[in-house]
Amino acid sequence: MCTFITATLPASADTPRFRALVQEHGLAFAPLHNAHVSALLTPSERYYRATRAHCDCGSSLRGPRAEKRLDSQIAGLRAKGWSESKIDKWRRSKEPGRPRERGRAVDEPTYDAWVSFLAAALALDEVRHVGLLQHHYRGAVTDEVFQFTRAPRTLAEVREGSLAWKHNVLYEVRDPARYERW
């Protein structure tokens, strides 16, 4: 099927101020009900579909390093004499059916936009963390059974581009400057 980015938040975080921030950044944070995943969360966490994209297969959350790697691949194709139209076709072939721009879906926020959103969200008093999870679904998002591990990350690590984005890892992004204990 497809890869989707889902998210967790403290139940108290889904406020009008948070919703305005989500809207401003072009995200969704639509409530998602998957009984298996919900059973793995703490009682105070809620589960969401993070983006509005059709799927998140080409997410920029791979980080700036992945963008640099794509730029390097494109430079190599240019060095081989490929035309810009052939390079554009190659980019699109990476994920058929989605409009693409510089290796990411047009409707997907850039890495910098994700960082901006996370910083703004974590500045809200009611948002102690934002969890981000990437999983490649083979069935329905609402009933697929899978395991994931948790990995705490600081906002500074995300800003540096060192998220090391992997499937089935719930990255719990926090701003330790606001909270002494994780």
C-alpha positions in Angstrom: 0.0 0.0 0.0 1.8 3.1 1.2 3.9 4.8 3.9 2.1 7.1 6.2 3.3 9.5 8.9 1.2 9.2 12.0 1.6 11.2 15.2 1.0 11.1 18.9 0.2 13.9 21.2 -0.8 14.3 24.8 -4.6 14.4 25.0 -4.4 17.9 26.4 -2.5 19.2 23.4 -5.4 19.1 20.9 -6.6 22.7 21.6 -7.8 25.5 19.3 -4.3 27.0 19.5 -2.7 23.8 18.4 -5.4 23.3 15.6 -4.6 26.8 14.3 -0.9 25.9 14.2 -1.7 22.7 12.3 -3.7 24.7 9.8 -1.0 27.3 9.4 1.6 24.6 8.6 -0.6 22.7 6.1 -0.8 19.6 8.2 -3.8 17.5 9.2 -3.4 15.9 12.7 -6.7 14.1 12.0 -7.7 11.7 14.8 -6.8 8.1 13.8 -8.3 5.0 15.4 -6.2 1.9 15.3 -7.0 -0.3 18.3 -3.7 -2.1 18.1 -1.6 1.1 18.0 -3.8 2.7 20.7 -3.1 -0.2 23.0 0.6 0.5 22.7 0.2 4.2 23.7 0.0 5.6 27.2 -3.5 6.4 28.4 -2.8 10.1 28.0 -1.7 9.9 24.4 -3.8 10.3 21.3 -3.1 9.0 17.8 -3.3 11.1 14.6 -2.7 11.1 10.8 -0.1 13.8 10.6 -0.3 15.0 7.0 -2.8 15.8 4.3 -0.8 14.0 1.6 -2.3 11.1 -0.3 0.7 9.1 1.1 4.0 10.0 2.7 6.3 7.8 0.7 8.6 10.7 -0.2 8.5 12.5 3.1 11.1 15.2 3.6 11.4 14.0 7.2 14.2 11.8 5.8 16.1 15.0 6.6 18.5 17.3 4.8 21.1 14.5 4.3 18.6 12.6 2.1 17.9 15.8 0.1 21.7 16.3 -0.3 22.0 12.7 -1.5 19.2 13.3 -4.1 20.9 16.5 -5.2 24.1 14.5 -5.6 22.3 11.8 -7.7 20.8 14.6 -9.9 24.3 16.2 -10.3 25.6 12.8 -11.4 22.8 12.4 -14.0 23.6 15.9 -15.3 27.2 15.0 -15.5 26.2 12.0 -17.7 24.5 14.5 -20.0 20.9 13.9 -19.0 18.5 16.6 -20.0 16.3 18.4 -17.4 13.2 16.8 -18.8 14.7 13.3 -18.5 15.9 14.1 -14.9 12.3 15.3 -14.1 10.9 12.1 -15.5 13.4 10.1 -13.3 12.4 12.0 -10.2 8.7 11.3 -10.9 9.5 7.6 -11.5 10.7 7.4 -7.9 7.1 7.4 -6.8 4.5 7.1 -9.6 1.2 9.0 -9.4 2.4 11.9 -7.2 3.5 15.3 -8.4 7.1 15.7 -7.3 9.5 18.6 -6.7 13.1 18.1 -5.7 12.5 14.5 -4.6 9.5 15.2 -2.3 5.8 15.3 -2.9 4.5 18.8 -3.7 1.8 18.5 -1.0 4.4 17.4 1.7 6.0 19.9 4.0 9.7 20.5 3.6 12.1 19.4 6.4 12.4 23.1 7.4 8.6 23.4 7.6 8.5 20.3 9.9 11.1 21.9 12.1 9.2 25.1 12.2 6.0 23.3 13.1 7.6 21.3 15.8 9.2 24.4 17.4 5.9 26.3 17.4 4.0 23.3 18.7 6.4 22.6 21.5 6.3 26.3 22.5 2.6 25.8 23.4 2.1 25.1 27.1 -0.2 22.2 26.5 2.2 20.4 24.1 4.9 18.5 26.0 5.9 16.3 23.1 5.0 15.5 19.5 5.6 11.9 18.5 6.2 11.1 14.8 5.9 7.6 13.4 6.5 6.3 9.9 5.1 2.9 8.9 4.7 1.2 5.5 1.1 -0.1 5.6 0.2 -3.2 3.7 -3.4 -3.0 4.7 -5.8 -0.4 6.2 -4.3 2.3 8.4 -7.1 1.8 10.9 -6.5 -1.9 11.5 -3.0 -2.9 10.6 -1.1 -4.6 13.5 2.6 -3.7 13.9 5.2 -3.0 16.6 7.2 0.1 17.1 9.9 1.3 19.4 10.1 4.7 21.1 13.0 7.0 20.6 13.2 10.4 22.4 14.7 13.3 20.4 15.3 16.8 21.3 14.2 19.7 19.2 17.8 20.6 18.7 18.6 17.2 17.2 15.7 17.6 14.8 16.9 21.1 13.8 20.4 19.6 13.1 18.8 17.1 10.7 19.9 14.2 12.8 16.5 12.6 13.2 17.8 9.4 11.4 14.3 8.7 10.3 13.4 5.0 10.3 10.2 3.0 9.9 8.4 1.8 13.0 10.2 4.1 15.4 8.0 6.6 17.3 10.3 9.7 17.6 9.1 11.6 20.6 10.3 15.2 20.0 10.6 17.4 23.1 12.2 20.7 24.0 14.3 19.9 27.1 14.8 23.7 27.6 11.1 23.7 28.7 11.1 20.5 30.6 13.9 19.2 32.7 12.7 15.6 32.9 11.7 13.5 29.9 
